[in-house]
Amino acid sequence: MLTPLISGINSIFSLFYIVILIRCFLSFVPNLDWNRQPFYTIRQVTDAYLDIFRRIIPPVGMLDVSPIVAIIALGLIQNVVIILLSTLLG
């Protein structure tokens, strides 16, 4: 059984997945003003995480594959955190 803490942390990870996916889909919208809300906030929150992977993985042609690797890494981090918390909290 998940404790409320583990469930809450799991929900935060899920929300971050969704925001990253929204950011990826919005990148295909031409003439989008990223300096207006809510796009500015979405960009600020996700780019802080995605930039880690963009520094390591160069774009393939015009395609940025770093969000794919970032989502996979986020899933691994989520699993490790949930397993550790489950072990610690019993």
Rosetta constraint file for C-alpha pairs under 8 A:
AtomPair CA 2 CA 6 HARMONIC 5.96 0.50
AtomPair CA 2 CA 7 HARMONIC 5.97 0.50
AtomPair CA 2 CA 86 HARMONIC 7.72 0.50
AtomPair CA 3 CA 7 HARMONIC 6.13 0.50
AtomPair CA 4 CA 8 HARMONIC 5.92 0.50
AtomPair CA 5 CA 9 HARMONIC 6.21 0.50
AtomPair CA 6 CA 10 HARMONIC 6.03 0.50
AtomPair CA 6 CA 82 HARMONIC 6.47 0.50
AtomPair CA 6 CA 85 HARMONIC 6.82 0.50
AtomPair CA 6 CA 86 HARMONIC 7.37 0.50
AtomPair CA 7 CA 11 HARMONIC 6.17 0.50
AtomPair CA 8 CA 12 HARMONIC 6.34 0.50
AtomPair CA 9 CA 13 HARMONIC 6.42 0.50
AtomPair CA 9 CA 82 HARMONIC 7.95 0.50
AtomPair CA 10 CA 14 HARMONIC 6.28 0.50
AtomPair CA 10 CA 78 HARMONIC 7.22 0.50
AtomPair CA 10 CA 82 HARMONIC 7.30 0.50
AtomPair CA 11 CA 15 HARMONIC 6.09 0.50
AtomPair CA 12 CA 16 HARMONIC 6.22 0.50
AtomPair CA 13 CA 17 HARMONIC 6.30 0.50
AtomPair CA 13 CA 74 HARMONIC 7.79 0.50
AtomPair CA 13 CA 78 HARMONIC 6.66 0.50
AtomPair CA 14 CA 18 HARMONIC 6.42 0.50
AtomPair CA 15 CA 19 HARMONIC 6.28 0.50
AtomPair CA 16 CA 20 HARMONIC 6.15 0.50
AtomPair CA 17 CA 21 HARMONIC 6.26 0.50
AtomPair CA 17 CA 71 HARMONIC 6.95 0.50
AtomPair CA 17 CA 74 HARMONIC 7.97 0.50
AtomPair CA 18 CA 22 HARMONIC 6.15 0.50
AtomPair CA 19 CA 23 HARMONIC 6.13 0.50
AtomPair CA 19 CA 42 HARMONIC 6.84 0.50
AtomPair CA 19 CA 46 HARMONIC 7.19 0.50
AtomPair CA 20 CA 24 HARMONIC 6.25 0.50
AtomPair CA 20 CA 46 HARMONIC 5.96 0.50
AtomPair CA 20 CA 67 HARMONIC 7.60 0.50
AtomPair CA 20 CA 71 HARMONIC 7.95 0.50
AtomPair CA 21 CA 25 HARMONIC 6.25 0.50
AtomPair CA 22 CA 26 HARMONIC 6.03 0.50
AtomPair CA 23 CA 27 HARMONIC 6.25 0.50
AtomPair CA 23 CA 42 HARMONIC 6.60 0.50
AtomPair CA 23 CA 43 HARMONIC 6.81 0.50
AtomPair CA 23 CA 46 HARMONIC 7.28 0.50
AtomPair CA 24 CA 28 HARMONIC 7.32 0.50
AtomPair CA 24 CA 67 HARMONIC 7.52 0.50
AtomPair CA 25 CA 29 HARMONIC 7.44 0.50
AtomPair CA 26 CA 32 HARMONIC 7.87 0.50
AtomPair CA 33 CA 39 HARMONIC 7.51 0.50
AtomPair CA 34 CA 39 HARMONIC 5.21 0.50
AtomPair CA 34 CA 40 HARMONIC 5.19 0.50
AtomPair CA 34 CA 43 HARMONIC 7.25 0.50
AtomPair CA 35 CA 39 HARMONIC 6.79 0.50
AtomPair CA 35 CA 40 HARMONIC 5.02 0.50
AtomPair CA 36 CA 40 HARMONIC 5.53 0.50
AtomPair CA 37 CA 41 HARMONIC 6.48 0.50
AtomPair CA 38 CA 42 HARMONIC 6.36 0.50
AtomPair CA 39 CA 43 HARMONIC 6.07 0.50
AtomPair CA 40 CA 44 HARMONIC 6.12 0.50
AtomPair CA 41 CA 45 HARMONIC 6.07 0.50
AtomPair CA 42 CA 46 HARMONIC 6.10 0.50
AtomPair CA 43 CA 47 HARMONIC 5.59 0.50
AtomPair CA 44 CA 48 HARMONIC 6.35 0.50
AtomPair CA 45 CA 49 HARMONIC 7.38 0.50
AtomPair CA 46 CA 50 HARMONIC 6.02 0.50
AtomPair CA 47 CA 51 HARMONIC 5.47 0.50
AtomPair CA 48 CA 52 HARMONIC 7.31 0.50
AtomPair CA 49 CA 53 HARMONIC 7.60 0.50
AtomPair CA 49 CA 70 HARMONIC 7.79 0.50
AtomPair CA 50 CA 54 HARMONIC 6.24 0.50
AtomPair CA 50 CA 66 HARMONIC 6.89 0.50
AtomPair CA 50 CA 67 HARMONIC 6.34 0.50
AtomPair CA 50 CA 70 HARMONIC 6.40 0.50
AtomPair CA 51 CA 55 HARMONIC 6.14 0.50
AtomPair CA 52 CA 56 HARMONIC 6.98 0.50
AtomPair CA 53 CA 57 HARMONIC 5.89 0.50
AtomPair CA 53 CA 66 HARMONIC 5.45 0.50
AtomPair CA 53 CA 67 HARMONIC 7.61 0.50
AtomPair CA 53 CA 69 HARMONIC 7.33 0.50
AtomPair CA 53 CA 70 HARMONIC 6.43 0.50
AtomPair CA 54 CA 58 HARMONIC 6.33 0.50
AtomPair CA 54 CA 59 HARMONIC 7.91 0.50
AtomPair CA 54 CA 66 HARMONIC 5.61 0.50
AtomPair CA 57 CA 65 HARMONIC 7.50 0.50
AtomPair CA 57 CA 66 HARMONIC 6.06 0.50
AtomPair CA 58 CA 64 HARMONIC 7.36 0.50
AtomPair CA 58 CA 65 HARMONIC 7.99 0.50
AtomPair CA 58 CA 66 HARMONIC 7.78 0.50
AtomPair CA 59 CA 63 HARMONIC 5.58 0.50
AtomPair CA 59 CA 64 HARMONIC 4.53 0.50
AtomPair CA 59 CA 65 HARMONIC 6.32 0.50
AtomPair CA 59 CA 66 HARMONIC 7.61 0.50
AtomPair CA 60 CA 64 HARMONIC 6.31 0.50
AtomPair CA 60 CA 65 HARMONIC 7.08 0.50
AtomPair CA 65 CA 69 HARMONIC 6.84 0.50
AtomPair CA 66 CA 70 HARMONIC 5.96 0.50
AtomPair CA 67 CA 71 HARMONIC 6.02 0.50
AtomPair CA 68 CA 72 HARMONIC 6.35 0.50
AtomPair CA 69 CA 73 HARMONIC 6.09 0.50
AtomPair CA 70 CA 74 HARMONIC 6.01 0.50
AtomPair CA 71 CA 75 HARMONIC 6.21 0.50
AtomPair CA 72 CA 76 HARMONIC 6.41 0.50
AtomPair CA 73 CA 77 HARMONIC 6.12 0.50
AtomPair CA 74 CA 78 HARMONIC 5.99 0.50
AtomPair CA 75 CA 79 HARMONIC 6.20 0.50
AtomPair CA 76 CA 80 HARMONIC 6.25 0.50
AtomPair CA 77 CA 81 HARMONIC 6.09 0.50
AtomPair CA 78 CA 82 HARMONIC 6.06 0.50
AtomPair CA 79 CA 83 HARMONIC 5.99 0.50
AtomPair CA 80 CA 84 HARMONIC 6.03 0.50
AtomPair CA 81 CA 85 HARMONIC 6.07 0.50
AtomPair CA 82 CA 86 HARMONIC 5.95 0.50
AtomPair CA 83 CA 87 HARMONIC 6.08 0.50
AtomPair CA 84 CA 88 HARMONIC 6.10 0.50
AtomPair CA 85 CA 89 HARMONIC 5.84 0.50
AtomPair CA 86 CA 90 HARMONIC 5.66 0.50
